[in-house]
Amino acid sequence: MALFYRDFLVSFLIGITLDMCFGDPKWLYHPVQAIGALISFLEKRLLKEEDSDEKKRAMGALLVIIVLAVTGIVTGVIVFVSVKINRVFGILVMSVLSSFTIAGKSLRDAAMDVYRPLAGLPKDIESARKALSMIVGRDTQSLDEAGILRATVETVSENTNDGVICPMFYLIIGGPVLAFLYKAVSTMDSMIGYKNDKYRYFGTVAARLDDILAFIPARISAIYMIFSALILGFDPFGAFRIWRRDRYNHESPNSAQCESACAGALGLRLAGPASYFGKIKDKPYIGDDIKLIDKEDVLRSISLMHATEALFALVCLFIYLGIR
């Protein structure tokens, strides 16, 4: 058992390295895309507009059960067979699977796609809006440069937990199988976990399960981000202060954890009212307007994300070595 867990740790570290170096190859069909396709397939068959609210909630729960069962079985079989074939081969397969669950480089690349048009001369606001629309759910067509930058920093900081630390947390506990189960829940939440007329009841179970699974990692992410602010020479005291004050300034109990730490570390005011599908949603602000946001804050948020990722990996390694 100890040997198998050591293989988990090795694949965990290799998976992080693979993600940092290569990310998700564009030419390769990503396993999360397969999970998304399964969710869409089931949604078309289980969600009926004429159903009662209770039946929609039950059908949504059934979708969650089926997606988790398929994801767990498929990933478990892949890991089991690869380890049985050869230990080294098993580690390599688990490493690749681990890298698929972490989205650090993808998040960085997406943020840089927004940054580059604004860093060029002349600035290409329209290209920046288009790139931003690929990673946020809000309307981007009317955002000015400051609004684009704020939305980008918010996305990087919020997804430091969802896309990076959460998968790493479950990788270190249960390897690729548990990490993929978390990714399945996260994908369901991103596809059906909305409080609108269509998904309010159908997506209830997926949304609540995502809140539960992300609860502990979100707080770990925020604390590590505060320490990362100290390491990078930002404002750790501001990060801690804003985190304590604004960490629940989102509907989700987890979404503002990292975002508030990032806002305090960089001296920015994030969030606030935003337009979704042509309607203004009045959301509370996060952070204080200590300084005007500029394009370099995107790079700073990326640095915070990677520092938080590296710090978490190091702590996991030290804990393992200490236990050994």
Beta strands, then each sheet from edge to edge (+ up, - down):
strand 1: 270-271
strand 2: 274-276
strand 3: 279-281
strand 4: 285-286
sheet 1: 1+ 4-
sheet 2: 2+ 3-
end
